[in-house]
Amino acid sequence: MSDSHAHESAAATEELFDKSELAGFVADDQLAGRQICKMLSVLFVYTLIAMSTAATWTYLEILRGH
């Protein structure tokens, strides 16, 4: 029983990833964050354009109806 406990504590203190792997994870995470930010910005601008177009069309249709 003490052998399994010693094995568990030794495994818990070992590093799962070395520093170069962690740096790679951080770089990948930052890249993904930048890409998501760009994607959300483009979708926001698209939504503004679509909303403005729909509002203008609706306003002109209302004016044309009177």
Secondary structure as a PSIPRED ss2 file (coil, helix, strand):
# PSIPRED VFORMAT (PSIPRED V4.0)

   1 M C   1.000  0.000  0.000
   2 S H   0.000  1.000  0.000
   3 D H   0.000  1.000  0.000
   4 S H   0.000  1.000  0.000
   5 H H   0.000  1.000  0.000
   6 A H   0.000  1.000  0.000
   7 H H   0.000  1.000  0.000
   8 E H   0.000  1.000  0.000
   9 S H   0.000  1.000  0.000
  10 A H   0.000  1.000  0.000
  11 A H   0.000  1.000  0.000
  12 A H   0.000  1.000  0.000
  13 T H   0.000  1.000  0.000
  14 E C   1.000  0.000  0.000
  15 E C   1.000  0.000  0.000
  16 L C   1.000  0.000  0.000
  17 F C   1.000  0.000  0.000
  18 D C   1.000  0.000  0.000
  19 K H   0.000  1.000  0.000
  20 S H   0.000  1.000  0.000
  21 E H   0.000  1.000  0.000
  22 L H   0.000  1.000  0.000
  23 A H   0.000  1.000  0.000
  24 G H   0.000  1.000  0.000
  25 F H   0.000  1.000  0.000
  26 V H   0.000  1.000  0.000
  27 A H   0.000  1.000  0.000
  28 D H   0.000  1.000  0.000
  29 D H   0.000  1.000  0.000
  30 Q H   0.000  1.000  0.000
  31 L H   0.000  1.000  0.000
  32 A H   0.000  1.000  0.000
  33 G H   0.000  1.000  0.000
  34 R H   0.000  1.000  0.000
  35 Q H   0.000  1.000  0.000
  36 I H   0.000  1.000  0.000
  37 C H   0.000  1.000  0.000
  38 K H   0.000  1.000  0.000
  39 M H   0.000  1.000  0.000
  40 L H   0.000  1.000  0.000
  41 S H   0.000  1.000  0.000
  42 V H   0.000  1.000  0.000
  43 L H   0.000  1.000  0.000
  44 F H   0.000  1.000  0.000
  45 V H   0.000  1.000  0.000
  46 Y H   0.000  1.000  0.000
  47 T H   0.000  1.000  0.000
  48 L H   0.000  1.000  0.000
  49 I H   0.000  1.000  0.000
  50 A H   0.000  1.000  0.000
  51 M H   0.000  1.000  0.000
  52 S H   0.000  1.000  0.000
  53 T H   0.000  1.000  0.000
  54 A H   0.000  1.000  0.000
  55 A H   0.000  1.000  0.000
  56 T H   0.000  1.000  0.000
  57 W H   0.000  1.000  0.000
  58 T H   0.000  1.000  0.000
  59 Y H   0.000  1.000  0.000
  60 L H   0.000  1.000  0.000
  61 E H   0.000  1.000  0.000
  62 I H   0.000  1.000  0.000
  63 L H   0.000  1.000  0.000
  64 R H   0.000  1.000  0.000
  65 G H   0.000  1.000  0.000
  66 H C   1.000  0.000  0.000
